[in-house]
Amino acid sequence: MGIVTAVSRSGEYTFTKPVRDAVTLVAGLGVEGDVHSGVTVKHRSRVRRDPTRPNLRQVHLMHAELHDELAGLGFEVAAGQLGENVTTRGVDLLGLPTGTRLRLGPDAVVEVTGLRNPCPQIEAFRTGLLKRVVGRDENGDVVRRAGVMSIVLVGGVVRPGDAILVELPAEPHTALQPV
């Protein structure tokens, strides 16, 4: 079992999102009051490509363990600063299969849709940071480490300190891909 360590949202297109005392997740939409909330894509690059596509990036989750690792490398990164809505601890987000359901607090349920594709804004935020959150493994395959994206299945209020319960989908599992 994991825990929510912080929640963030922004009503404007900003890279960082201010930390809040709580956020409300709305089924089928995302984080209430967040610029990326909606049935169809809201991220600018995806809107330019096809604004009618379903929004598989309603809620961005990032593991606090990444923040810890980055701090050890000299990059001070706080919750919400890389654009995530929910910062977690104790859940291997990147190791989850597609379709995993995460129960956040007493009511909310999100379904993991894929990996966040790190963008150049990360490098603009801190020089050298992008190569720490995206790289290549020993086979030369791209490894994305900037969290996962999800959709809201069941709404509810999410607060720091809330428990996270992981419900894996039926096998066979499908590895996460960028969305």
C-alpha positions as CSV (number, residue, x, y, z in Angstrom):
1,M,0.0,0.0,0.0
2,G,1.2,3.5,-0.9
3,I,0.4,7.0,0.3
4,V,-0.5,10.3,-1.4
5,T,2.2,12.8,-0.3
6,A,0.9,15.9,-2.2
7,V,-1.8,17.0,-4.6
8,S,-1.6,19.8,-7.1
9,R,-3.6,21.6,-9.8
10,S,-3.5,24.7,-12.0
11,G,-6.3,26.3,-13.9
12,E,-3.8,27.8,-16.3
13,Y,-1.3,26.3,-18.8
14,T,1.7,26.5,-16.4
15,F,4.5,23.9,-16.2
16,T,4.4,23.7,-12.4
17,K,1.2,23.2,-10.4
18,P,0.7,24.7,-7.0
19,V,0.3,22.2,-4.1
20,R,-3.2,22.2,-2.6
21,D,-4.7,20.9,0.6
22,A,-7.0,18.7,-1.5
23,V,-8.1,18.1,-5.1
24,T,-11.4,16.8,-6.3
25,L,-11.3,14.1,-9.0
26,V,-14.3,14.1,-11.4
27,A,-15.2,10.8,-13.2
28,G,-14.5,11.0,-16.9
29,L,-12.9,14.5,-16.6
30,G,-9.9,14.7,-14.3
31,V,-8.9,17.1,-11.6
32,E,-11.6,19.7,-11.0
33,G,-10.2,23.2,-11.8
34,D,-7.1,21.8,-13.6
35,V,-6.4,23.0,-17.1
36,H,-5.9,19.4,-18.3
37,S,-9.4,18.3,-17.1
38,G,-11.7,17.2,-19.9
39,V,-13.1,14.4,-22.0
40,T,-10.9,15.2,-24.9
41,V,-7.2,16.0,-25.0
42,K,-6.1,19.2,-23.3
43,H,-2.3,19.1,-23.6
44,R,-1.4,21.7,-26.2
45,S,0.7,19.4,-28.3
46,R,-2.1,16.8,-28.5
47,V,-4.8,19.4,-29.2
48,R,-2.7,20.6,-32.2
49,R,-2.6,17.1,-33.5
50,D,-6.2,16.1,-33.0
51,P,-8.5,17.9,-30.5
52,T,-11.1,15.2,-30.7
53,R,-8.9,12.4,-29.2
54,P,-10.0,11.0,-25.8
55,N,-8.1,12.5,-22.9
56,L,-6.0,9.6,-21.5
57,R,-4.0,12.2,-19.4
58,Q,-6.6,13.4,-17.0
59,V,-4.5,12.9,-13.9
60,H,-0.7,12.8,-13.8
61,L,0.9,10.8,-10.9
62,M,4.5,11.0,-10.0
63,H,6.4,9.0,-7.4
64,A,8.1,11.0,-4.6
65,E,11.0,8.5,-4.8
66,L,12.0,10.2,-8.1
67,H,12.1,13.6,-6.3
68,D,14.4,11.9,-3.7
69,E,16.7,10.5,-6.4
70,L,16.9,13.8,-8.2
71,A,17.7,15.6,-5.0
72,G,20.6,13.2,-4.5
73,L,21.8,14.3,-8.0
74,G,21.6,18.0,-7.1
75,F,18.2,18.7,-8.5
76,E,15.8,20.1,-5.9
77,V,12.3,19.3,-7.2
78,A,9.2,19.7,-5.0
79,A,5.8,18.2,-5.5
80,G,3.9,19.7,-8.4
81,Q,6.9,21.3,-9.9
82,L,7.1,18.8,-12.8
83,G,3.4,19.2,-13.5
84,E,2.0,16.2,-11.6
85,N,-1.4,16.3,-9.9
86,V,-0.8,13.5,-7.4
87,T,2.6,12.8,-5.8
88,T,2.8,9.3,-4.4
89,R,5.2,7.2,-2.1
90,G,5.4,3.5,-1.8
91,V,3.9,2.5,-5.2
92,D,6.1,1.5,-8.2
93,L,4.1,3.6,-10.6
94,L,6.5,2.9,-13.6
95,G,6.2,-0.9,-13.0
96,L,2.5,-1.0,-13.2
97,P,0.7,-2.5,-16.2
98,T,-1.7,-0.6,-18.3
99,G,-5.2,-0.7,-16.8
100,T,-4.1,-0.8,-13.2
101,R,-6.6,0.8,-10.9
102,L,-5.5,3.0,-8.1
103,R,-7.8,3.7,-5.2
104,L,-6.8,7.2,-3.9
105,G,-8.3,7.9,-0.5
106,P,-11.8,6.7,0.5
107,D,-13.6,7.2,-2.8
108,A,-11.5,8.1,-5.9
109,V,-10.4,5.5,-8.4
110,V,-8.1,6.2,-11.4
111,E,-7.0,3.8,-14.2
112,V,-3.4,4.0,-15.4
113,T,-3.4,4.7,-19.1
114,G,0.4,5.0,-19.8
115,L,3.6,6.8,-19.2
116,R,4.1,10.5,-19.3
117,N,6.3,11.5,-22.2
118,P,8.8,13.9,-20.7
119,C,8.9,17.2,-22.6
120,P,11.5,19.9,-23.2
121,Q,9.8,22.1,-20.5
122,I,11.6,19.8,-18.0
123,E,14.9,21.0,-19.3
124,A,13.8,24.6,-19.2
125,F,12.8,24.1,-15.6
126,R,16.2,22.8,-14.6
127,T,19.1,22.5,-17.0
128,G,20.2,18.8,-17.2
129,L,17.0,17.5,-15.6
130,L,15.5,16.1,-18.8
131,K,18.3,13.5,-19.2
132,R,17.6,12.3,-15.6
133,V,13.9,11.6,-16.3
134,V,14.3,10.1,-19.8
135,G,17.2,7.9,-20.9
136,R,18.0,4.6,-22.5
137,D,18.4,1.2,-21.0
138,E,21.1,-1.4,-21.7
139,N,19.3,-2.4,-25.0
140,G,19.0,1.2,-26.2
141,D,15.3,1.4,-25.5
142,V,13.9,4.7,-24.3
143,V,13.1,4.7,-20.6
144,R,10.6,7.4,-19.4
145,R,10.6,8.1,-15.6
146,A,8.4,11.2,-15.2
147,G,5.4,9.4,-13.9
148,V,2.2,7.9,-15.2
149,M,-1.0,9.2,-16.7
150,S,-4.5,8.1,-15.8
151,I,-8.2,8.6,-16.2
152,V,-10.8,9.1,-13.5
153,L,-13.2,6.2,-13.1
154,V,-14.7,7.2,-9.8
155,G,-14.6,10.7,-8.4
156,G,-13.7,11.9,-4.9
157,V,-11.6,14.2,-2.9
158,V,-7.9,13.3,-2.6
159,R,-5.6,14.7,0.1
160,P,-2.1,14.2,1.3
161,G,-1.9,11.3,3.7
162,D,-4.6,9.3,1.8
163,A,-3.9,5.6,1.2
164,I,-3.3,4.3,-2.3
165,L,-4.5,0.7,-3.0
166,V,-3.3,-1.0,-6.2
167,E,-5.6,-3.2,-8.2
168,L,-3.8,-5.0,-11.0
169,P,-5.8,-5.9,-14.2
170,A,-6.3,-9.5,-15.2
171,E,-3.3,-11.1,-16.9
172,P,-1.7,-11.0,-19.3
173,H,-0.4,-7.6,-18.4
174,T,0.5,-5.0,-20.9
175,A,3.5,-2.8,-20.2
176,L,3.0,0.9,-20.0
177,Q,3.6,3.0,-23.2
178,P,3.7,6.7,-23.6
179,V,0.3,8.5,-23.9
